[in-house]
Amino acid sequence: MSPVRRCSRTACKQPAVFTLTYVYADSTAVLGPLAAYVEPHCYDLCAEHAGRLTAPRGWEVVRLPTEEAGGPGSDDLEALANAVREAARPQPGHEPVGQGVEVGRRGHLRVLRSDPDRPET
């Protein structure tokens, strides 16, 4: 039998019954039934902390129904999390084009030089 997962909140020793996932691109916090596996960037919460969950101003909280209410199971939540990750993954070849010509790169930073052939707007 696997060990009981605990609430992610500091100093809380209650068993986790919900999983919280953030979708930064949509400014949404998704609270659903406990995921089947521990995932990075997801937070397991007890019933008390899940019930008191609030989101920052401008964000939406989506509360998925729990399995007892006939809602999606942990496999459904995992499928939703995978779909969110896939949608957030940058598509190759769709990098925005700026006003200059790339002359160097260091990690995720690019060095641009003004394009002399492009008219100023």
C-alpha positions as CSV (number, residue, x, y, z in Angstrom):
1,M,0.0,0.0,0.0
2,S,1.4,3.4,-0.9
3,P,2.0,6.0,1.8
4,V,-0.7,8.7,2.4
5,R,0.1,11.9,0.6
6,R,-0.1,15.0,2.9
7,C,-1.3,18.5,2.2
8,S,1.3,20.7,0.6
9,R,0.6,23.6,2.9
10,T,3.3,24.3,5.4
11,A,2.8,22.7,8.8
12,C,-0.4,20.9,7.7
13,K,-0.4,17.2,8.5
14,Q,-3.9,16.4,7.0
15,P,-4.2,13.9,4.2
16,A,-4.4,15.4,0.7
17,V,-7.7,14.8,-1.1
18,F,-7.4,17.4,-3.9
19,T,-4.7,18.5,-6.4
20,L,-4.2,22.1,-7.4
21,T,-2.7,23.0,-10.8
22,Y,-2.1,26.5,-12.2
23,V,-2.6,27.3,-15.9
24,Y,-0.6,30.5,-16.1
25,A,-1.5,31.2,-19.8
26,D,-5.2,31.4,-18.9
27,S,-4.7,32.9,-15.4
28,T,-6.6,29.9,-14.0
29,A,-6.2,27.7,-10.9
30,V,-7.7,24.2,-11.4
31,L,-8.7,22.3,-8.3
32,G,-9.7,18.7,-8.8
33,P,-9.6,15.3,-7.2
34,L,-6.3,14.0,-6.0
35,A,-4.1,13.1,-9.0
36,A,-2.9,9.5,-9.3
37,Y,0.7,10.6,-9.3
38,V,2.7,13.4,-7.7
39,E,3.5,15.9,-10.4
40,P,6.0,18.8,-10.3
41,H,4.2,22.2,-10.2
42,C,1.0,20.7,-8.7
43,Y,0.0,21.0,-5.1
44,D,-1.9,18.4,-3.0
45,L,-4.3,20.0,-0.6
46,C,-6.5,18.7,2.3
47,A,-10.2,19.4,2.3
48,E,-9.9,22.4,4.6
49,H,-7.2,24.2,2.5
50,A,-9.0,23.3,-0.7
51,G,-12.2,24.8,0.6
52,R,-10.5,28.1,1.5
53,L,-8.6,28.4,-1.7
54,T,-8.7,31.8,-3.4
55,A,-6.9,33.0,-6.5
56,P,-5.0,36.3,-7.1
57,R,-7.1,39.2,-8.5
58,G,-7.9,38.6,-12.2
59,W,-7.5,34.8,-11.9
60,E,-10.3,32.3,-12.1
61,V,-10.6,29.2,-9.9
62,V,-12.1,26.1,-11.6
63,R,-13.3,23.5,-9.2
64,L,-13.8,20.1,-10.8
65,P,-16.3,17.8,-9.3
66,T,-14.9,14.9,-7.1
67,E,-15.4,11.2,-7.9
68,E,-18.0,10.8,-5.1
69,A,-20.2,13.3,-6.9
70,G,-20.0,11.2,-10.1
71,G,-17.4,13.6,-11.7
72,P,-14.1,12.9,-13.4
73,G,-11.7,10.5,-11.8
74,S,-8.0,10.9,-11.3
75,D,-7.3,9.6,-14.9
76,D,-9.5,12.5,-16.2
77,L,-7.6,15.0,-14.2
78,E,-4.3,13.6,-15.5
79,A,-5.6,13.9,-19.1
80,L,-6.6,17.5,-18.4
81,A,-3.2,18.3,-17.0
82,N,-1.6,16.7,-20.0
83,A,-3.8,18.7,-22.3
84,V,-2.9,21.9,-20.5
85,R,0.9,21.1,-20.7
86,E,0.5,20.4,-24.5
87,A,-1.3,23.6,-25.1
88,A,1.3,25.6,-23.2
89,R,4.3,24.0,-25.1
90,P,5.7,26.5,-27.6
91,Q,5.2,25.4,-31.2
92,P,8.4,25.2,-33.3
93,G,8.7,27.8,-36.1
94,H,6.2,30.1,-34.5
95,E,8.6,32.4,-32.8
96,P,7.6,36.1,-33.0
97,V,9.6,38.1,-35.5
98,G,11.0,41.4,-34.2
99,Q,12.2,44.6,-35.8
100,G,15.8,43.5,-36.1
101,V,18.2,40.8,-37.3
102,E,19.5,38.2,-34.8
103,V,23.3,38.4,-34.6
104,G,23.8,36.3,-31.4
105,R,22.2,34.2,-28.8
106,R,23.0,33.2,-25.2
107,G,20.6,30.8,-23.7
108,H,17.1,32.2,-24.1
109,L,18.4,35.8,-24.8
110,R,18.9,37.1,-28.3
111,V,21.1,39.9,-29.5
112,L,19.4,41.9,-32.3
113,R,20.7,44.5,-34.7
114,S,18.4,46.9,-36.5
115,D,17.4,45.7,-39.9
116,P,18.7,48.4,-42.4
117,D,16.3,47.1,-45.1
118,R,13.2,47.5,-43.0
119,P,11.5,51.0,-43.1
120,E,10.8,52.6,-39.7
121,T,7.2,52.8,-38.6
